[in-house]
Amino acid sequence: MAESYAHPEALVSADWVQEHLDDPKVRVVESDEDILLYDLGHVPGAVRIDWQGDLQDQIVRDYINPEKFAELCSRSGIAPDTTVVFYGDKSNWWACYAFWAFTLFGHERCKVMNGGRKLWMDQKRPTSTEVPSYPPTKYHVAGDREPQIRAFRDEVLAHLKAKRPLIDVRSPKEFTGEMLHMEDYPQEGSLRGGHIPGAKNVPWSRAVNEDGTFKSAAELRAIFEQEAGLKPADDVIAYCRIGERSSLTWFVLTYLLGYSHVRNYDGSWTEWGNLVRVPIATGA
Amino acid sequence: MPAALDAIVAELSESDRQERIDLLIDFARNLPPLPDRLAAHKDAGHRVEECQSPVYLFVELVGDRAALYADAPMEAPTVRGFVSLLLEGLNGSTVEEILEVPNDLVARCGLQEVLGMLRVRGLAGVLRRIKAEVTRAAMGQAQPQAAAGPPPGPAAGP
């Protein structure tokens, strides 16, 4: 029998979502890169959470504070015991990013819909353009998981000095330093190109199939363990350029492979490539 | 700026956020399909590489007027909507009119506010690409023996 995911409950199928559309204990959340997609039609009853407008502080480069997060949940009809199912475009990048942000604030019941928005649409499942409204909930922020799942630059520096594993999930040309940005995203720049010394390059996209679903546990282990040399007990930091692609890798390592200590460095290359007095490496 | 584009910019800039989103979606829905003779030429030479989504652009000149065609996937409605808006606003304009379109068109339409700073550069790239292609087509017309080889894409019209 094929090996199953370490925490299979964190991933649900489109069938599961369709069966729970009217379940008051389940709130479906769409998080996309292209924010117009939600308006074109979404999973009926799904609310939109925008990674920039809703989850990020507009002044400080950081996430919103716990009070703002509680407001966001309250107006989205999310109570502390609501199961939140994230889905979105681009193989669930932003869905994983929102999942990670919810986890920062200690929201326990989070799931990703396997295959994301594309699979739902490809299978011609029901959609709606109606923006739902839910009675506001009483939301109180459960806790602070930040130390467990988020890395800051000084921790990354300590990590690299201790020669602990770092996974760079950007494209190979960004990793080598040939390009300062992902193709077509020239604005998210850094002064220098390359990677954090010691980091292994495992582009995020290797974890997903063509149809946007995640690869099997065995396939993922072959990539992260046989190729990149990680072990489930490792203390791992993943990064990309602004922390969005690496939240997908964080999800894969934590929930699909069961790694116990994975942090996302959301400062990522936009911070590291501009940081004074830190080393970089170039080349493959 | 061509009058048609001017009218679109005015309408967008006077709208609120949700109206802008709705307008852009209408544009995305109304992008005309590529003519068959162009659909076979969706290749790297016609791809707008600034856009992360596959956007293909074809510029032809009929006399001194531009005929623009494009294709962009419905799964990327922002870029498809913007491309459609540009086509509607610029088709039939002269080369000079197109070159004079302000480069900060995205901001003038109020789209930066809707889309956030980070993801709008690709859109500006579409306008840059239209200007470059129009210039190239105009030069090709003026110098049919140009050393750059055959003009990109299929020959223009009859």
HADDOCK unambig.tbl for C-alpha pairs under 7 A between the chains (distance, minus, plus):
assign (segid A and resid 34 and name CA) (segid B and resid 76 and name CA) 6.57 0.50 0.50
assign (segid A and resid 34 and name CA) (segid B and resid 78 and name CA) 6.41 0.50 0.50
assign (segid A and resid 36 and name CA) (segid B and resid 21 and name CA) 6.62 0.50 0.50
assign (segid A and resid 36 and name CA) (segid B and resid 77 and name CA) 6.08 0.50 0.50
assign (segid A and resid 36 and name CA) (segid B and resid 78 and name CA) 6.11 0.50 0.50
assign (segid A and resid 37 and name CA) (segid B and resid 77 and name CA) 6.46 0.50 0.50
assign (segid A and resid 184 and name CA) (segid B and resid 49 and name CA) 6.83 0.50 0.50
assign (segid A and resid 184 and name CA) (segid B and resid 50 and name CA) 4.83 0.50 0.50
assign (segid A and resid 184 and name CA) (segid B and resid 51 and name CA) 5.69 0.50 0.50
assign (segid A and resid 184 and name CA) (segid B and resid 52 and name CA) 5.33 0.50 0.50
assign (segid A and resid 184 and name CA) (segid B and resid 122 and name CA) 6.71 0.50 0.50
assign (segid A and resid 187 and name CA) (segid B and resid 118 and name CA) 6.78 0.50 0.50
